[in-house]
């Protein structure tokens, strides 16, 4: 399954500048209220917080930036 981060799922709204820490704290959560029910991946630590949604679900909530690949700090 491929996930992506959309502008409204990032605390800053700027998904182009998201960088994962080398050892990110991530968790999954079922979101029945989002897009008819999906599982998201949420960051739980680090300098940025975000939720990633399944790629097939992007662009259903309006126009904005989206990224699939997030760089890792120090790499």
CORBELHU-V901460 format. One record per residue. RES is the residue in three letters. PSI is psi in degrees with one decimal (* if undefined). D_FIRST is the distance of its C-alpha to the first C-alpha in Angstrom with 1 decimal. Layout:
# CORBELHU-V901460
RES&PSI&D_FIRST ; RES&PSI&D_FIRST
This chain:
# CORBELHU-V901460
UNK&132.1&0.0 ; UNK&134.7&3.8 ; UNK&159.0&6.5 ; UNK&163.7&10.2 ; UNK&123.8&13.6 ; UNK&160.2&16.2 ; UNK&-36.5&20.0 ; UNK&-1.5&20.7 ; UNK&9.1&18.1 ; UNK&137.0&20.0 ; UNK&-40.6&23.4 ; UNK&-18.7&25.1 ; UNK&-6.5&23.5 ; UNK&87.6&23.3 ; UNK&-19.2&19.7 ; UNK&-21.1&21.1 ; UNK&5.9&22.9 ; UNK&134.4&20.3 ; UNK&125.7&20.5 ; UNK&143.2&18.9 ; UNK&162.6&21.5 ; UNK&-36.4&21.5 ; UNK&82.2&20.6 ; UNK&148.2&18.7 ; UNK&109.1&19.0 ; UNK&148.7&15.8 ; UNK&157.6&15.3 ; UNK&154.8&13.1 ; UNK&137.8&14.9 ; UNK&129.9&14.9 ; UNK&89.3&16.4 ; UNK&-25.3&18.3 ; UNK&-6.1&20.2 ; UNK&116.6&17.5 ; UNK&38.7&16.6 ; UNK&6.9&17.6 ; UNK&106.5&15.5 ; UNK&164.0&12.1 ; UNK&127.3&10.8 ; UNK&159.7&11.3 ; UNK&126.5&11.5 ; UNK&136.8&15.2 ; UNK&141.7&17.4 ; UNK&5.9&20.5 ; UNK&179.9&22.7 ; UNK&177.6&23.6 ; UNK&-19.8&25.3 ; UNK&142.2&22.6 ; UNK&143.5&20.8 ; UNK&165.3&17.8 ; UNK&137.5&15.0 ; UNK&137.7&11.5 ; UNK&159.2&10.1 ; UNK&140.2&7.0 ; UNK&-38.3&7.9 ; UNK&-17.5&9.3 ; UNK&-0.1&11.6 ; UNK&157.9&13.3 ; UNK&20.0&17.0 ; UNK&-5.2&18.0 ; UNK&19.9&20.1 ; UNK&174.4&22.3 ; UNK&139.7&22.7 ; UNK&179.6&21.8 ; UNK&153.1&20.1 ; UNK&141.9&16.3 ; UNK&149.4&14.8 ; UNK&-46.7&11.5 ; UNK&124.3&13.1 ; UNK&129.7&15.4 ; UNK&156.0&18.4 ; UNK&133.0&19.6 ; UNK&136.6&23.3 ; UNK&6.0&25.7 ; UNK&*&23.7
